[in-house]
């Protein structure tokens, strides 16, 4: 497990954010994981869809 994931301080790549199905999506500039921003909320790591 890497420290970045442990601390949970992900930095959304705002320059690359885009609108997708009612929310903004982008990726973390540090680890590259997908992030989402629901309307009125803050940036979160995206959860894989099942
Ligand atoms: Zn990250």
mmCIF file of the protein (N, C-alpha, C, O) and its ligand, coordinates in Angstrom:
data_MODEL
# 
_entry.id   MODEL 
# 
loop_
_entity.id 
_entity.type 
_entity.pdbx_number_of_molecules 
1 polymer     1 
2 non-polymer 1 
# 
_entity_poly.entity_id                      1 
_entity_poly.type                           'polypeptide(L)' 
_entity_poly.nstd_linkage                   no 
_entity_poly.nstd_monomer                   no 
_entity_poly.pdbx_seq_one_letter_code       
;(UNK)(UNK)(UNK)(UNK)(UNK)(UNK)(UNK)(UNK)(UNK)(UNK)(UNK)(UNK)(UNK)(UNK)(UNK)(UNK)
(UNK)(UNK)(UNK)(UNK)(UNK)(UNK)(UNK)(UNK)(UNK)(UNK)(UNK)(UNK)(UNK)(UNK)(UNK)(UNK)
(UNK)(UNK)(UNK)(UNK)(UNK)(UNK)(UNK)(UNK)(UNK)(UNK)(UNK)(UNK)(UNK)(UNK)(UNK)(UNK)
(UNK)(UNK)
;
_entity_poly.pdbx_seq_one_letter_code_can   XXXXXXXXXXXXXXXXXXXXXXXXXXXXXXXXXXXXXXXXXXXXXXXXXX 
_entity_poly.pdbx_strand_id                 A 
# 
loop_
_entity_poly_seq.entity_id 
_entity_poly_seq.num 
_entity_poly_seq.mon_id 
_entity_poly_seq.hetero 
1 1  UNK n 
1 2  UNK n 
1 3  UNK n 
1 4  UNK n 
1 5  UNK n 
1 6  UNK n 
1 7  UNK n 
1 8  UNK n 
1 9  UNK n 
1 10 UNK n 
1 11 UNK n 
1 12 UNK n 
1 13 UNK n 
1 14 UNK n 
1 15 UNK n 
1 16 UNK n 
1 17 UNK n 
1 18 UNK n 
1 19 UNK n 
1 20 UNK n 
1 21 UNK n 
1 22 UNK n 
1 23 UNK n 
1 24 UNK n 
1 25 UNK n 
1 26 UNK n 
1 27 UNK n 
1 28 UNK n 
1 29 UNK n 
1 30 UNK n 
1 31 UNK n 
1 32 UNK n 
1 33 UNK n 
1 34 UNK n 
1 35 UNK n 
1 36 UNK n 
1 37 UNK n 
1 38 UNK n 
1 39 UNK n 
1 40 UNK n 
1 41 UNK n 
1 42 UNK n 
1 43 UNK n 
1 44 UNK n 
1 45 UNK n 
1 46 UNK n 
1 47 UNK n 
1 48 UNK n 
1 49 UNK n 
1 50 UNK n 
# 
loop_
_struct_asym.id 
_struct_asym.entity_id 
A 1 
B 2 
# 
loop_
_chem_comp.id 
_chem_comp.type 
_chem_comp.mon_nstd_flag 
UNK 'L-peptide linking' . 
ZN  non-polymer         . 
# 
_pdbx_entity_nonpoly.entity_id   2 
_pdbx_entity_nonpoly.name        ? 
_pdbx_entity_nonpoly.comp_id     ZN 
# 
_pdbx_nonpoly_scheme.asym_id         B 
_pdbx_nonpoly_scheme.entity_id       2 
_pdbx_nonpoly_scheme.mon_id          ZN 
_pdbx_nonpoly_scheme.ndb_seq_num     1 
_pdbx_nonpoly_scheme.pdb_seq_num     101 
_pdbx_nonpoly_scheme.auth_seq_num    101 
_pdbx_nonpoly_scheme.pdb_mon_id      ZN 
_pdbx_nonpoly_scheme.auth_mon_id     ZN 
_pdbx_nonpoly_scheme.pdb_strand_id   A 
_pdbx_nonpoly_scheme.pdb_ins_code    . 
# 
loop_
_atom_site.group_PDB 
_atom_site.id 
_atom_site.type_symbol 
_atom_site.label_atom_id 
_atom_site.label_alt_id 
_atom_site.label_comp_id 
_atom_site.label_asym_id 
_atom_site.label_entity_id 
_atom_site.label_seq_id 
_atom_site.pdbx_PDB_ins_code 
_atom_site.Cartn_x 
_atom_site.Cartn_y 
_atom_site.Cartn_z 
_atom_site.occupancy 
_atom_site.B_iso_or_equiv 
_atom_site.pdbx_formal_charge 
_atom_site.auth_seq_id 
_atom_site.auth_comp_id 
_atom_site.auth_asym_id 
_atom_site.auth_atom_id 
_atom_site.pdbx_PDB_model_num 
ATOM   1   N  N  . UNK A 1 1  ? 0.847   -1.196 0.000   1.00 0.00 ? 1   UNK A N  1 
ATOM   2   C  CA . UNK A 1 1  ? 0.000   0.000  0.000   1.00 0.00 ? 1   UNK A CA 1 
ATOM   3   C  C  . UNK A 1 1  ? 0.882   1.245  0.000   1.00 0.00 ? 1   UNK A C  1 
ATOM   4   O  O  . UNK A 1 1  ? 1.830   1.341  0.779   1.00 0.00 ? 1   UNK A O  1 
ATOM   5   N  N  . UNK A 1 2  ? 0.573   2.177  -0.857  1.00 0.00 ? 2   UNK A N  1 
ATOM   6   C  CA . UNK A 1 2  ? 1.422   3.367  -0.936  1.00 0.00 ? 2   UNK A CA 1 
ATOM   7   C  C  . UNK A 1 2  ? 0.876   4.480  -0.041  1.00 0.00 ? 2   UNK A C  1 
ATOM   8   O  O  . UNK A 1 2  ? -0.315  4.521  0.268   1.00 0.00 ? 2   UNK A O  1 
ATOM   9   N  N  . UNK A 1 3  ? 1.759   5.365  0.363   1.00 0.00 ? 3   UNK A N  1 
ATOM   10  C  CA . UNK A 1 3  ? 1.422   6.417  1.312   1.00 0.00 ? 3   UNK A CA 1 
ATOM   11  C  C  . UNK A 1 3  ? 0.364   7.369  0.755   1.00 0.00 ? 3   UNK A C  1 
ATOM   12  O  O  . UNK A 1 3  ? -0.503  7.839  1.492   1.00 0.00 ? 3   UNK A O  1 
ATOM   13  N  N  . UNK A 1 4  ? 0.434   7.645  -0.517  1.00 0.00 ? 4   UNK A N  1 
ATOM   14  C  CA . UNK A 1 4  ? -0.522  8.558  -1.129  1.00 0.00 ? 4   UNK A CA 1 
ATOM   15  C  C  . UNK A 1 4  ? -1.956  8.052  -0.956  1.00 0.00 ? 4   UNK A C  1 
ATOM   16  O  O  . UNK A 1 4  ? -2.850  8.821  -0.603  1.00 0.00 ? 4   UNK A O  1 
ATOM   17  N  N  . UNK A 1 5  ? -2.168  6.777  -1.201  1.00 0.00 ? 5   UNK A N  1 
ATOM   18  C  CA . UNK A 1 5  ? -3.501  6.208  -1.043  1.00 0.00 ? 5   UNK A CA 1 
ATOM   19  C  C  . UNK A 1 5  ? -3.929  6.237  0.409   1.00 0.00 ? 5   UNK A C  1 
ATOM   20  O  O  . UNK A 1 5  ? -5.095  6.466  0.730   1.00 0.00 ? 5   UNK A O  1 
ATOM   21  N  N  . UNK A 1 6  ? -2.956  5.999  1.282   1.00 0.00 ? 6   UNK A N  1 
ATOM   22  C  CA . UNK A 1 6  ? -3.245  5.932  2.710   1.00 0.00 ? 6   UNK A CA 1 
ATOM   23  C  C  . UNK A 1 6  ? -3.719  7.285  3.233   1.00 0.00 ? 6   UNK A C  1 
ATOM   24  O  O  . UNK A 1 6  ? -4.680  7.351  4.000   1.00 0.00 ? 6   UNK A O  1 
ATOM   25  N  N  . UNK A 1 7  ? -3.059  8.349  2.827   1.00 0.00 ? 7   UNK A N  1 
ATOM   26  C  CA . UNK A 1 7  ? -3.408  9.679  3.300   1.00 0.00 ? 7   UNK A CA 1 
ATOM   27  C  C  . UNK A 1 7  ? -4.652  10.222 2.621   1.00 0.00 ? 7   UNK A C  1 
ATOM   28  O  O  . UNK A 1 7  ? -5.365  11.063 3.170   1.00 0.00 ? 7   UNK A O  1 
ATOM   29  N  N  . UNK A 1 8  ? -4.898  9.730  1.426   1.00 0.00 ? 8   UNK A N  1 
ATOM   30  C  CA . UNK A 1 8  ? -6.110  10.122 0.728   1.00 0.00 ? 8   UNK A CA 1 
ATOM   31  C  C  . UNK A 1 8  ? -6.122  11.540 0.227   1.00 0.00 ? 8   UNK A C  1 
ATOM   32  O  O  . UNK A 1 8  ? -7.192  12.107 0.001   1.00 0.00 ? 8   UNK A O  1 
ATOM   33  N  N  . UNK A 1 9  ? -4.951  12.131 0.046   1.00 0.00 ? 9   UNK A N  1 
ATOM   34  C  CA . UNK A 1 9  ? -4.903  13.493 -0.490  1.00 0.00 ? 9   UNK A CA 1 
ATOM   35  C  C  . UNK A 1 9  ? -4.695  13.438 -1.989  1.00 0.00 ? 9   UNK A C  1 
ATOM   36  O  O  . UNK A 1 9  ? -3.568  13.484 -2.482  1.00 0.00 ? 9   UNK A O  1 
ATOM   37  N  N  . UNK A 1 10 ? -5.776  13.341 -2.683  1.00 0.00 ? 10  UNK A N  1 
ATOM   38  C  CA . UNK A 1 10 ? -5.692  13.250 -4.131  1.00 0.00 ? 10  UNK A CA 1 
ATOM   39  C  C  . UNK A 1 10 ? -5.907  14.624 -4.740  1.00 0.00 ? 10  UNK A C  1 
ATOM   40  O  O  . UNK A 1 10 ? -6.720  15.413 -4.257  1.00 0.00 ? 10  UNK A O  1 
ATOM   41  N  N  . UNK A 1 11 ? -5.182  14.896 -5.787  1.00 0.00 ? 11  UNK A N  1 
ATOM   42  C  CA . UNK A 1 11 ? -5.265  16.205 -6.439  1.00 0.00 ? 11  UNK A CA 1 
ATOM   43  C  C  . UNK A 1 11 ? -5.956  16.058 -7.786  1.00 0.00 ? 11  UNK A C  1 
ATOM   44  O  O  . UNK A 1 11 ? -5.389  15.491 -8.719  1.00 0.00 ? 11  UNK A O  1 
ATOM   45  N  N  . UNK A 1 12 ? -7.186  16.571 -7.890  1.00 0.00 ? 12  UNK A N  1 
ATOM   46  C  CA . UNK A 1 12 ? -7.871  16.465 -9.182  1.00 0.00 ? 12  UNK A CA 1 
ATOM   47  C  C  . UNK A 1 12 ? -7.177  17.314 -10.245 1.00 0.00 ? 12  UNK A C  1 
ATOM   48  O  O  . UNK A 1 12 ? -6.766  18.446 -9.990  1.00 0.00 ? 12  UNK A O  1 
ATOM   49  N  N  . UNK A 1 13 ? -7.059  16.748 -11.426 1.00 0.00 ? 13  UNK A N  1 
ATOM   50  C  CA . UNK A 1 13 ? -6.481  17.479 -12.554 1.00 0.00 ? 13  UNK A CA 1 
ATOM   51  C  C  . UNK A 1 13 ? -7.578  18.349 -13.158 1.00 0.00 ? 13  UNK A C  1 
ATOM   52  O  O  . UNK A 1 13 ? -8.309  17.923 -14.052 1.00 0.00 ? 13  UNK A O  1 
ATOM   53  N  N  . UNK A 1 14 ? -7.679  19.582 -12.647 1.00 0.00 ? 14  UNK A N  1 
ATOM   54  C  CA . UNK A 1 14 ? -8.786  20.455 -13.052 1.00 0.00 ? 14  UNK A CA 1 
ATOM   55  C  C  . UNK A 1 14 ? -8.716  20.825 -14.523 1.00 0.00 ? 14  UNK A C  1 
ATOM   56  O  O  . UNK A 1 14 ? -9.749  21.072 -15.146 1.00 0.00 ? 14  UNK A O  1 
ATOM   57  N  N  . UNK A 1 15 ? -7.539  20.866 -15.077 1.00 0.00 ? 15  UNK A N  1 
ATOM   58  C  CA . UNK A 1 15 ? -7.395  21.209 -16.491 1.00 0.00 ? 15  UNK A CA 1 
ATOM   59  C  C  . UNK A 1 15 ? -7.997  20.140 -17.394 1.00 0.00 ? 15  UNK A C  1 
ATOM   60  O  O  . UNK A 1 15 ? -8.380  20.404 -18.533 1.00 0.00 ? 15  UNK A O  1 
ATOM   61  N  N  . UNK A 1 16 ? -8.069  18.935 -16.857 1.00 0.00 ? 16  UNK A N  1 
ATOM   62  C  CA . UNK A 1 16 ? -8.564  17.816 -17.669 1.00 0.00 ? 16  UNK A CA 1 
ATOM   63  C  C  . UNK A 1 16 ? -9.972  17.392 -17.284 1.00 0.00 ? 16  UNK A C  1 
ATOM   64  O  O  . UNK A 1 16 ? -10.495 16.407 -17.805 1.00 0.00 ? 16  UNK A O  1 
ATOM   65  N  N  . UNK A 1 17 ? -10.593 18.147 -16.359 1.00 0.00 ? 17  UNK A N  1 
ATOM   66  C  CA . UNK A 1 17 ? -11.923 17.728 -15.921 1.00 0.00 ? 17  UNK A CA 1 
ATOM   67  C  C  . UNK A 1 17 ? -12.937 17.886 -17.043 1.00 0.00 ? 17  UNK A C  1 
ATOM   68  O  O  . UNK A 1 17 ? -12.824 18.785 -17.876 1.00 0.00 ? 17  UNK A O  1 
ATOM   69  N  N  . UNK A 1 18 ? -13.907 17.021 -17.056 1.00 0.00 ? 18  UNK A N  1 
ATOM   70  C  CA . UNK A 1 18 ? -14.953 17.079 -18.079 1.00 0.00 ? 18  UNK A CA 1 
ATOM   71  C  C  . UNK A 1 18 ? -16.285 16.637 -17.484 1.00 0.00 ? 18  UNK A C  1 
ATOM   72  O  O  . UNK A 1 18 ? -16.337 15.941 -16.470 1.00 0.00 ? 18  UNK A O  1 
ATOM   73  N  N  . UNK A 1 19 ? -17.361 17.063 -18.144 1.00 0.00 ? 19  UNK A N  1 
ATOM   74  C  CA . UNK A 1 19 ? -18.708 16.730 -17.696 1.00 0.00 ? 19  UNK A CA 1 
ATOM   75  C  C  . UNK A 1 19 ? -19.076 15.346 -18.210 1.00 0.00 ? 19  UNK A C  1 
ATOM   76  O  O  . UNK A 1 19 ? -18.899 15.050 -19.392 1.00 0.00 ? 19  UNK A O  1 
ATOM   77  N  N  . UNK A 1 20 ? -19.584 14.507 -17.332 1.00 0.00 ? 20  UNK A N  1 
ATOM   78  C  CA . UNK A 1 20 ? -19.953 13.162 -17.755 1.00 0.00 ? 20  UNK A CA 1 
ATOM   79  C  C  . UNK A 1 20 ? -21.127 12.654 -16.931 1.00 0.00 ? 20  UNK A C  1 
ATOM   80  O  O  . UNK A 1 20 ? -20.990 12.378 -15.739 1.00 0.00 ? 20  UNK A O  1 
ATOM   81  N  N  . UNK A 1 21 ? -22.258 12.535 -17.563 1.00 0.00 ? 21  UNK A N  1 
ATOM   82  C  CA . UNK A 1 21 ? -23.438 11.942 -16.927 1.00 0.00 ? 21  UNK A CA 1 
ATOM   83  C  C  . UNK A 1 21 ? -23.796 12.614 -15.600 1.00 0.00 ? 21  UNK A C  1 
ATOM   84  O  O  . UNK A 1 21 ? -24.017 11.937 -14.596 1.00 0.00 ? 21  UNK A O  1 
ATOM   85  N  N  . UNK A 1 22 ? -23.853 13.943 -15.602 1.00 0.00 ? 22  UNK A N  1 
ATOM   86  C  CA . UNK A 1 22 ? -24.345 14.656 -14.432 1.00 0.00 ? 22  UNK A CA 1 
ATOM   87  C  C  . UNK A 1 22 ? -23.312 14.942 -13.364 1.00 0.00 ? 22  UNK A C  1 
ATOM   88  O  O  . UNK A 1 22 ? -23.658 15.316 -12.243 1.00 0.00 ? 22  UNK A O  1 
ATOM   89  N  N  . UNK A 1 23 ? -22.057 14.771 -13.701 1.00 0.00 ? 23  UNK A N  1 
ATOM   90  C  CA . UNK A 1 23 ? -21.017 15.077 -12.709 1.00 0.00 ? 23  UNK A CA 1 
ATOM   91  C  C  . UNK A 1 23 ? -19.716 15.348 -13.458 1.00 0.00 ? 23  UNK A C  1 
ATOM   92  O  O  . UNK A 1 23 ? -19.563 14.963 -14.618 1.00 0.00 ? 23  UNK A O  1 
ATOM   93  N  N  . UNK A 1 24 ? -18.791 16.009 -12.787 1.00 0.00 ? 24  UNK A N  1 
ATOM   94  C  CA . UNK A 1 24 ? -17.482 16.218 -13.394 1.00 0.00 ? 24  UNK A CA 1 
ATOM   95  C  C  . UNK A 1 24 ? -16.588 15.032 -13.094 1.00 0.00 ? 24  UNK A C  1 
ATOM   96  O  O  . UNK A 1 24 ? -16.648 14.446 -12.014 1.00 0.00 ? 24  UNK A O  1 
ATOM   97  N  N  . UNK A 1 25 ? -15.774 14.694 -14.049 1.00 0.00 ? 25  UNK A N  1 
ATOM   98  C  CA . UNK A 1 25 ? -14.833 13.599 -13.862 1.00 0.00 ? 25  UNK A CA 1 
ATOM   99  C  C  . UNK A 1 25 ? -13.441 14.050 -14.293 1.00 0.00 ? 25  UNK A C  1 
ATOM   100 O  O  . UNK A 1 25 ? -13.297 14.863 -15.207 1.00 0.00 ? 25  UNK A O  1 
ATOM   101 N  N  . UNK A 1 26 ? -12.431 13.522 -13.636 1.00 0.00 ? 26  UNK A N  1 
ATOM   102 C  CA . UNK A 1 26 ? -11.052 13.765 -14.021 1.00 0.00 ? 26  UNK A CA 1 
ATOM   103 C  C  . UNK A 1 26 ? -10.203 12.689 -13.363 1.00 0.00 ? 26  UNK A C  1 
ATOM   104 O  O  . UNK A 1 26 ? -10.728 11.667 -12.922 1.00 0.00 ? 26  UNK A O  1 
ATOM   105 N  N  . UNK A 1 27 ? -8.919  12.907 -13.297 1.00 0.00 ? 27  UNK A N  1 
ATOM   106 C  CA . UNK A 1 27 ? -8.072  11.922 -12.633 1.00 0.00 ? 27  UNK A CA 1 
ATOM   107 C  C  . UNK A 1 27 ? -7.116  12.644 -11.686 1.00 0.00 ? 27  UNK A C  1 
ATOM   108 O  O  . UNK A 1 27 ? -6.852  13.836 -11.839 1.00 0.00 ? 27  UNK A O  1 
ATOM   109 N  N  . UNK A 1 28 ? -6.608  11.908 -10.716 1.00 0.00 ? 28  UNK A N  1 
ATOM   110 C  CA . UNK A 1 28 ? -5.676  12.475 -9.748  1.00 0.00 ? 28  UNK A CA 1 
ATOM   111 C  C  . UNK A 1 28 ? -4.333  12.722 -10.435 1.00 0.00 ? 28  UNK A C  1 
ATOM   112 O  O  . UNK A 1 28 ? -3.808  11.858 -11.138 1.00 0.00 ? 28  UNK A O  1 
ATOM   113 N  N  . UNK A 1 29 ? -3.790  13.923 -10.214 1.00 0.00 ? 29  UNK A N  1 
ATOM   114 C  CA . UNK A 1 29 ? -2.514  14.264 -10.857 1.00 0.00 ? 29  UNK A CA 1 
ATOM   115 C  C  . UNK A 1 29 ? -1.355  13.486 -10.242 1.00 0.00 ? 29  UNK A C  1 
ATOM   116 O  O  . UNK A 1 29 ? -0.285  13.389 -10.843 1.00 0.00 ? 29  UNK A O  1 
ATOM   117 N  N  . UNK A 1 30 ? -1.558  12.939 -9.062  1.00 0.00 ? 30  UNK A N  1 
ATOM   118 C  CA . UNK A 1 30 ? -0.485  12.239 -8.372  1.00 0.00 ? 30  UNK A CA 1 
ATOM   119 C  C  . UNK A 1 30 ? -0.468  10.753 -8.697  1.00 0.00 ? 30  UNK A C  1 
ATOM   120 O  O  . UNK A 1 30 ? 0.570   10.195 -9.053  1.00 0.00 ? 30  UNK A O  1 
ATOM   121 N  N  . UNK A 1 31 ? -1.643  10.113 -8.570  1.00 0.00 ? 31  UNK A N  1 
ATOM   122 C  CA . UNK A 1 31 ? -1.674  8.666  -8.763  1.00 0.00 ? 31  UNK A CA 1 
ATOM   123 C  C  . UNK A 1 31 ? -2.433  8.255  -10.014 1.00 0.00 ? 31  UNK A C  1 
ATOM   124 O  O  . UNK A 1 31 ? -2.379  7.093  -10.415 1.00 0.00 ? 31  UNK A O  1 
ATOM   125 N  N  . UNK A 1 32 ? -3.149  9.206  -10.644 1.00 0.00 ? 32  UNK A N  1 
ATOM   126 C  CA . UNK A 1 32 ? -3.813  8.890  -11.894 1.00 0.00 ? 32  UNK A CA 1 
ATOM   127 C  C  . UNK A 1 32 ? -5.133  8.160  -11.755 1.00 0.00 ? 32  UNK A C  1 
ATOM   128 O  O  . UNK A 1 32 ? -5.735  7.772  -12.756 1.00 0.00 ? 32  UNK A O  1 
ATOM   129 N  N  . UNK A 1 33 ? -5.586  7.969  -10.541 1.00 0.00 ? 33  UNK A N  1 
ATOM   130 C  CA . UNK A 1 33 ? -6.874  7.291  -10.365 1.00 0.00 ? 33  UNK A CA 1 
ATOM   131 C  C  . UNK A 1 33 ? -8.020  8.220  -10.758 1.00 0.00 ? 33  UNK A C  1 
ATOM   132 O  O  . UNK A 1 33 ? -7.917  9.438  -10.621 1.00 0.00 ? 33  UNK A O  1 
ATOM   133 N  N  . UNK A 1 34 ? -9.105  7.638  -11.245 1.00 0.00 ? 34  UNK A N  1 
ATOM   134 C  CA . UNK A 1 34 ? -10.254 8.468  -11.627 1.00 0.00 ? 34  UNK A CA 1 
ATOM   135 C  C  . UNK A 1 34 ? -10.895 9.131  -10.420 1.00 0.00 ? 34  UNK A C  1 
ATOM   136 O  O  . UNK A 1 34 ? -11.018 8.531  -9.352  1.00 0.00 ? 34  UNK A O  1 
ATOM   137 N  N  . UNK A 1 35 ? -11.309 10.401 -10.612 1.00 0.00 ? 35  UNK A N  1 
ATOM   138 C  CA . UNK A 1 35 ? -11.991 11.152 -9.558  1.00 0.00 ? 35  UNK A CA 1 
ATOM   139 C  C  . UNK A 1 35 ? -13.281 11.725 -10.122 1.00 0.00 ? 35  UNK A C  1 
ATOM   140 O  O  . UNK A 1 35 ? -13.392 11.963 -11.325 1.00 0.00 ? 35  UNK A O  1 
ATOM   141 N  N  . UNK A 1 36 ? -14.261 11.945 -9.242  1.00 0.00 ? 36  UNK A N  1 
ATOM   142 C  CA . UNK A 1 36 ? -15.539 12.514 -9.655  1.00 0.00 ? 36  UNK A CA 1 
ATOM   143 C  C  . UNK A 1 36 ? -15.920 13.643 -8.706  1.00 0.00 ? 36  UNK A C  1 
ATOM   144 O  O  . UNK A 1 36 ? -15.508 13.666 -7.546  1.00 0.00 ? 36  UNK A O  1 
ATOM   145 N  N  . UNK A 1 37 ? -16.722 14.588 -9.225  1.00 0.00 ? 37  UNK A N  1 
ATOM   146 C  CA . UNK A 1 37 ? -17.226 15.683 -8.401  1.00 0.00 ? 37  UNK A CA 1 
ATOM   147 C  C  . UNK A 1 37 ? -18.727 15.788 -8.615  1.00 0.00 ? 37  UNK A C  1 
ATOM   148 O  O  . UNK A 1 37 ? -19.173 16.338 -9.622  1.00 0.00 ? 37  UNK A O  1 
ATOM   149 N  N  . UNK A 1 38 ? -19.512 15.265 -7.673  1.00 0.00 ? 38  UNK A N  1 
ATOM   150 C  CA . UNK A 1 38 ? -20.965 15.371 -7.801  1.00 0.00 ? 38  UNK A CA 1 
ATOM   151 C  C  . UNK A 1 38 ? -21.395 16.826 -7.655  1.00 0.00 ? 38  UNK A C  1 
ATOM   152 O  O  . UNK A 1 38 ? -20.675 17.618 -7.047  1.00 0.00 ? 38  UNK A O  1 
ATOM   153 N  N  . UNK A 1 39 ? -22.562 17.199 -8.206  1.00 0.00 ? 39  UNK A N  1 
ATOM   154 C  CA . UNK A 1 39 ? -23.055 18.575 -8.070  1.00 0.00 ? 39  UNK A CA 1 
ATOM   155 C  C  . UNK A 1 39 ? -23.139 18.975 -6.609  1.00 0.00 ? 39  UNK A C  1 
ATOM   156 O  O  . UNK A 1 39 ? -23.748 18.269 -5.805  1.00 0.00 ? 39  UNK A O  1 
ATOM   157 N  N  . UNK A 1 40 ? -22.527 20.113 -6.255  1.00 0.00 ? 40  UNK A N  1 
ATOM   158 C  CA . UNK A 1 40 ? -22.576 20.602 -4.889  1.00 0.00 ? 40  UNK A CA 1 
ATOM   159 C  C  . UNK A 1 40 ? -21.640 19.898 -3.931  1.00 0.00 ? 40  UNK A C  1 
ATOM   160 O  O  . UNK A 1 40 ? -21.626 20.204 -2.739  1.00 0.00 ? 40  UNK A O  1 
ATOM   161 N  N  . UNK A 1 41 ? -20.862 18.964 -4.435  1.00 0.00 ? 41  UNK A N  1 
ATOM   162 C  CA . UNK A 1 41 ? -19.966 18.219 -3.561  1.00 0.00 ? 41  UNK A CA 1 
ATOM   163 C  C  . UNK A 1 41 ? -18.522 18.497 -3.884  1.00 0.00 ? 41  UNK A C  1 
ATOM   164 O  O  . UNK A 1 41 ? -18.203 19.339 -4.723  1.00 0.00 ? 41  UNK A O  1 
ATOM   165 N  N  . UNK A 1 42 ? -17.647 17.773 -3.201  1.00 0.00 ? 42  UNK A N  1 
ATOM   166 C  CA . UNK A 1 42 ? -16.223 17.926 -3.451  1.00 0.00 ? 42  UNK A CA 1 
ATOM   167 C  C  . UNK A 1 42 ? -15.694 16.751 -4.248  1.00 0.00 ? 42  UNK A C  1 
ATOM   168 O  O  . UNK A 1 42 ? -16.391 15.769 -4.501  1.00 0.00 ? 42  UNK A O  1 
ATOM   169 N  N  . UNK A 1 43 ? -14.429 16.890 -4.635  1.00 0.00 ? 43  UNK A N  1 
ATOM   170 C  CA . UNK A 1 43 ? -13.805 15.826 -5.412  1.00 0.00 ? 43  UNK A CA 1 
ATOM   171 C  C  . UNK A 1 43 ? -13.588 14.575 -4.563  1.00 0.00 ? 43  UNK A C  1 
ATOM   172 O  O  . UNK A 1 43 ? -13.134 14.637 -3.420  1.00 0.00 ? 43  UNK A O  1 
ATOM   173 N  N  . UNK A 1 44 ? -13.930 13.445 -5.166  1.00 0.00 ? 44  UNK A N  1 
ATOM   174 C  CA . UNK A 1 44 ? -13.748 12.151 -4.511  1.00 0.00 ? 44  UNK A CA 1 
ATOM   175 C  C  . UNK A 1 44 ? -13.106 11.189 -5.494  1.00 0.00 ? 44  UNK A C  1 
ATOM   176 O  O  . UNK A 1 44 ? -13.183 11.370 -6.709  1.00 0.00 ? 44  UNK A O  1 
ATOM   177 N  N  . UNK A 1 45 ? -12.478 10.178 -4.952  1.00 0.00 ? 45  UNK A N  1 
ATOM   178 C  CA . UNK A 1 45 ? -12.040 9.106  -5.835  1.00 0.00 ? 45  UNK A CA 1 
ATOM   179 C  C  . UNK A 1 45 ? -13.272 8.407  -6.384  1.00 0.00 ? 45  UNK A C  1 
ATOM   180 O  O  . UNK A 1 45 ? -14.222 8.130  -5.651  1.00 0.00 ? 45  UNK A O  1 
ATOM   181 N  N  . UNK A 1 46 ? -13.248 8.128  -7.671  1.00 0.00 ? 46  UNK A N  1 
ATOM   182 C  CA . UNK A 1 46 ? -14.373 7.406  -8.269  1.00 0.00 ? 46  UNK A CA 1 
ATOM   183 C  C  . UNK A 1 46 ? -14.344 5.958  -7.803  1.00 0.00 ? 46  UNK A C  1 
ATOM   184 O  O  . UNK A 1 46 ? -13.288 5.336  -7.693  1.00 0.00 ? 46  UNK A O  1 
ATOM   185 N  N  . UNK A 1 47 ? -15.527 5.447  -7.534  1.00 0.00 ? 47  UNK A N  1 
ATOM   186 C  CA . UNK A 1 47 ? -15.614 4.032  -7.176  1.00 0.00 ? 47  UNK A CA 1 
ATOM   187 C  C  . UNK A 1 47 ? -15.908 3.229  -8.422  1.00 0.00 ? 47  UNK A C  1 
ATOM   188 O  O  . UNK A 1 47 ? -16.715 3.637  -9.258  1.00 0.00 ? 47  UNK A O  1 
ATOM   189 N  N  . UNK A 1 48 ? -15.260 2.100  -8.547  1.00 0.00 ? 48  UNK A N  1 
ATOM   190 C  CA . UNK A 1 48 ? -15.528 1.258  -9.717  1.00 0.00 ? 48  UNK A CA 1 
ATOM   191 C  C  . UNK A 1 48 ? -16.994 0.852  -9.763  1.00 0.00 ? 48  UNK A C  1 
ATOM   192 O  O  . UNK A 1 48 ? -17.584 0.516  -8.736  1.00 0.00 ? 48  UNK A O  1 
ATOM   193 N  N  . UNK A 1 49 ? -17.581 0.884  -10.958 1.00 0.00 ? 49  UNK A N  1 
ATOM   194 C  CA . UNK A 1 49 ? -18.972 0.447  -11.088 1.00 0.00 ? 49  UNK A CA 1 
ATOM   195 C  C  . UNK A 1 49 ? -19.047 -1.061 -11.140 1.00 0.00 ? 49  UNK A C  1 
ATOM   196 O  O  . UNK A 1 49 ? -18.180 -1.717 -11.719 1.00 0.00 ? 49  UNK A O  1 
ATOM   197 N  N  . UNK A 1 50 ? -20.077 -1.607 -10.538 1.00 0.00 ? 50  UNK A N  1 
ATOM   198 C  CA . UNK A 1 50 ? -20.227 -3.061 -10.574 1.00 0.00 ? 50  UNK A CA 1 
ATOM   199 C  C  . UNK A 1 50 ? -21.487 -3.423 -11.336 1.00 0.00 ? 50  UNK A C  1 
ATOM   200 O  O  . UNK A 1 50 ? -21.802 -4.603 -11.484 1.00 0.00 ? 50  UNK A O  1 
HETATM 201 ZN ZN . ZN  B 2 .  ? -4.199  10.299 -5.992  1.00 0.00 ? 101 ZN  A ZN 1 
# 
